[in-house]
Amino acid sequence: MTPAADTRPSSLRIWLLAARPRTLPAAVAPVLVGTALAWTARSIDWVAFVAALLGALFIQVGTNLSNDYSDARRGADTEDRLGPVRVTAGGLVPPRQVLVATYVSFGLAVLCGIYLVAIAGWVLLAIGAASILAGVLYTGGPRPYGYAGLGEIFVFLFFGVVAVTGSYYVQREALPWEAFVLAVPVGLLASAILVVNNIRDLDTDRRAGKRTMAVRLGRARTRVLYDVMLVLAYVTVLIPWVAGEFDAWLALPWLTLPLALRLRTIVRTHTDGPTLNEALAGTGKLEFLFCVLLAVGLMPS
């Protein structure tokens, strides 16, 4: 249904809705961690850092736009959806304009990647291409993996392992074991954001034929999955301190534990859309604060 003229948001507000700014910290966080880890070895290339950061943001926005378009085309976004308004399904933007904006976002990501490929080699081309492809195929293509219960796995890989190690590789053209270990808590918290999203949308996703992990596991077991992700994030972040050469500053992310416990309680005890929307935003905030503190703990004195 198209909104009435007097209730229609401004064009800027509409495109902000489409870009989903609350998801953008998940793109920024792994770049901060990977770059901070690289900084422990020697000074970093700040231009490469900015290029990696902007590239990650454009890929995230492009992915959001692509999902908005694909979900509407498949009829997955219905009027009883509990999450924020989707601009394509809500009739706020014509599908073709959303598709063009998707191409523009991914094109800007490619422009950022050109510099990274120039300084770090063709490995970065493969990483960028795989990231864009994963974003498109989440809800697009003939067999979208987001509809098959694989979304959390791909988020863990691309917003954790690939993003952290890729950001490190841009600076050092090497991949130490610490980069992979520290990618684990980042990926787990990014996946936890999607878990909350899918718990909120469980009933509507089931009716729309989306077999997300929450639909497959059920609400109770998906809540347990959320708990496990949080616990493992706080445990694994300490490994490079316990088993490596880093010091106790790596425990700084534990300062976010009260927020994690509060979010766990909300996710376990609520099913209504507005409260779970707050938990979704809160989990994004948790990941960002966790990663900022981790980056600070990694920075050389």
Number of C-alpha atoms within 10 A of each C-alpha: 8 11 11 8 7 6 7 12 14 10 11 9 11 17 18 14 19 26 24 16 14 14 20 19 19 27 24 22 28 35 27 25 31 31 30 24 27 27 19 14 12 11 11 17 15 11 11 20 20 13 19 25 21 20 25 29 23 25 27 28 27 28 26 24 29 27 25 26 27 25 19 19 14 12 11 21 23 17 11 9 17 19 15 12 18 24 23 24 24 16 14 21 18 13 18 11 12 22 19 12 19 24 15 15 22 26 16 16 26 20 13 21 23 16 16 26 18 11 15 17 15 13 14 22 17 11 17 26 15 14 21 20 15 20 25 22 18 24 26 23 11 7 11 18 21 22 20 17 19 15 22 21 16 20 25 22 21 24 28 31 25 23 29 29 29 26 29 27 22 25 24 18 16 14 13 13 12 19 24 16 19 26 27 22 28 30 29 27 30 30 28 26 24 21 25 24 20 23 26 27 23 24 18 19 21 15 11 15 13 23 19 24 25 27 22 15 14 14 20 11 13 21 22 13 17 23 19 13 20 21 16 14 22 20 12 17 24 23 16 18 16 13 9 11 8 16 13 12 16 21 17 19 23 18 12 16 15 11 15 22 12 12 21 18 13 15 24 15 11 14 15 11 17 14 15 23 17 15 24 26 16 18 26 24 20 24 29 23 18 27 27 20 22 25 24 19 21 23 18 12 6
